[in-house]
Amino acid sequence: MGTDGCGVPVFALPLDKLATAYASLANPERLDEKRKSAIHRITSAMTEHPEMVAGTNRFCTDFMKVGNGRFIGKLGAESVYCIGDKETGMGIAVKIEDGDYSRSLYPFVMEIMVQLHLLTNEHVECLEKYYQPKMRNCRNEIVGEVLPAFILERAK
């Protein structure tokens, strides 16, 4: 057990279990009625009021707004990001090993979604500042950009 950035106690889980949990959030149909009802209430609240999940001008909020109820997304402690896709029932969990989400996590998450064909061009345009962010110096000049450079492979 540990404590997340908000001070809430959390349990350590392997990424595959986090992805499975978010798949259940995205599609709780195989769960009992009580849990299914609770999940629908929670995920509806998250997607209808995403600013209550993460505040304003944050990836989680903007991502859920752009998804228009389709996606559930949440940043976790030490650069964990989880997504549930209500349309496909897919759950995704990623972790940036060094725990620094500020530069690479959101471009990485966006590229995963692009490669899995879960985002439309319109989604990508709306979330452009997170996908391939420009790096600026102290004079606000663009001096580089963060470009995801990987190709997903199906597990064998």
C-alpha positions in Angstrom: 0.0 0.0 0.0 1.1 3.6 -0.6 -0.4 7.1 -0.8 -1.1 8.8 -4.0 -0.5 12.5 -4.8 -3.9 13.4 -3.4 -3.3 11.7 -0.1 -5.6 8.7 -0.8 -4.4 5.2 0.2 -3.7 3.1 -2.9 -2.8 -0.6 -3.5 -0.1 -1.6 -5.8 -1.3 -3.4 -8.9 0.4 -4.9 -12.0 -0.4 -2.9 -15.2 -2.4 -5.8 -16.7 -4.7 -5.8 -13.7 -5.2 -2.0 -13.9 -6.0 -2.4 -17.6 -8.5 -5.2 -16.7 -10.1 -2.9 -14.1 -10.5 -0.1 -16.6 -12.0 -2.6 -19.2 -14.6 -3.4 -16.5 -15.2 0.3 -16.0 -15.7 0.7 -19.7 -17.9 -2.4 -20.0 -19.4 -3.6 -16.7 -22.0 -5.9 -18.4 -20.5 -9.1 -17.1 -20.7 -7.9 -13.5 -23.6 -8.2 -11.0 -26.3 -5.6 -11.2 -25.2 -3.8 -8.0 -21.6 -3.3 -9.3 -22.8 -2.5 -12.8 -25.1 0.2 -11.5 -22.4 1.7 -9.4 -19.9 1.7 -12.3 -22.4 3.4 -14.6 -23.0 6.1 -12.0 -19.3 6.7 -11.4 -18.3 6.7 -15.1 -21.2 8.9 -16.1 -20.2 11.4 -13.4 -16.6 11.3 -14.6 -17.5 11.8 -18.3 -20.2 14.4 -17.7 -18.1 16.4 -15.3 -14.4 15.6 -16.1 -13.2 18.8 -14.5 -14.2 17.3 -11.2 -11.8 14.4 -11.9 -8.7 16.4 -12.7 -9.4 20.1 -12.7 -9.2 22.5 -15.7 -6.6 22.6 -18.5 -5.5 19.0 -17.7 -5.1 16.0 -20.0 -7.6 13.8 -18.1 -10.3 16.5 -18.4 -9.6 17.5 -22.0 -9.4 13.8 -23.0 -12.7 12.9 -21.5 -14.4 16.0 -22.9 -13.1 15.3 -26.4 -14.3 11.7 -26.1 -17.8 12.9 -25.4 -18.6 10.1 -23.0 -16.7 7.4 -24.7 -13.4 7.5 -22.8 -12.6 7.3 -19.1 -9.1 8.4 -18.4 -7.2 9.1 -15.2 -3.6 9.9 -14.2 -2.3 7.9 -11.3 0.7 8.2 -9.0 4.2 8.1 -10.5 3.1 8.4 -14.1 0.5 5.8 -14.4 -2.3 6.5 -16.9 -5.4 4.3 -17.3 -8.1 4.4 -20.0 -11.3 2.7 -20.5 -13.0 2.8 -23.9 -16.7 2.4 -23.6 -17.1 1.7 -27.3 -14.7 -1.3 -27.5 -14.7 -2.3 -23.8 -10.9 -2.0 -24.0 -8.8 -1.1 -20.9 -5.3 0.4 -21.2 -2.8 1.0 -18.5 0.7 2.5 -19.0 3.5 3.6 -16.8 6.5 5.9 -17.4 9.2 4.1 -15.4 11.0 7.2 -14.0 7.7 8.6 -12.7 8.0 11.9 -14.5 4.8 12.4 -16.5 5.5 16.0 -17.5 7.2 15.3 -20.8 6.4 11.9 -22.2 3.3 10.3 -20.6 0.6 12.2 -22.6 2.3 11.9 -26.0 2.8 8.2 -25.3 -0.8 7.7 -24.3 -2.0 9.6 -27.4 0.2 7.5 -29.7 -1.2 4.3 -28.2 -4.7 5.5 -28.9 -3.8 6.6 -32.5 -2.1 3.3 -33.3 -5.1 1.4 -31.9 -7.4 3.6 -34.1 -9.4 4.7 -31.0 -9.0 8.4 -31.8 -10.4 10.2 -34.8 -8.5 13.0 -36.6 -10.8 15.4 -34.9 -9.9 14.0 -31.4 -6.2 14.3 -32.3 -6.6 17.9 -33.4 -8.4 18.9 -30.2 -5.7 17.2 -28.1 -2.8 18.4 -30.2 -1.0 20.2 -27.4 -0.6 16.8 -25.6 0.3 14.7 -28.6 3.4 16.2 -30.0 4.1 19.1 -27.6 6.6 21.8 -28.5 9.5 22.4 -26.3 10.2 26.1 -25.6 13.2 27.9 -24.1 13.0 30.7 -21.5 12.2 33.2 -24.3 9.3 31.1 -25.4 10.9 30.1 -28.6 10.3 26.6 -29.9 13.5 24.6 -29.6 12.1 21.1 -30.2 9.2 18.8 -29.8 8.3 15.5 -28.2 7.6 12.8 -30.8 6.5 9.3 -29.8 8.7 6.8 -31.5 7.4 3.3 -31.1 5.2 0.7 -32.8 2.8 -1.4 -30.8 3.1 -5.1 -31.3 0.6 -7.8 -30.6 1.7 -10.1 -27.7 2.7 -13.5 -28.9 
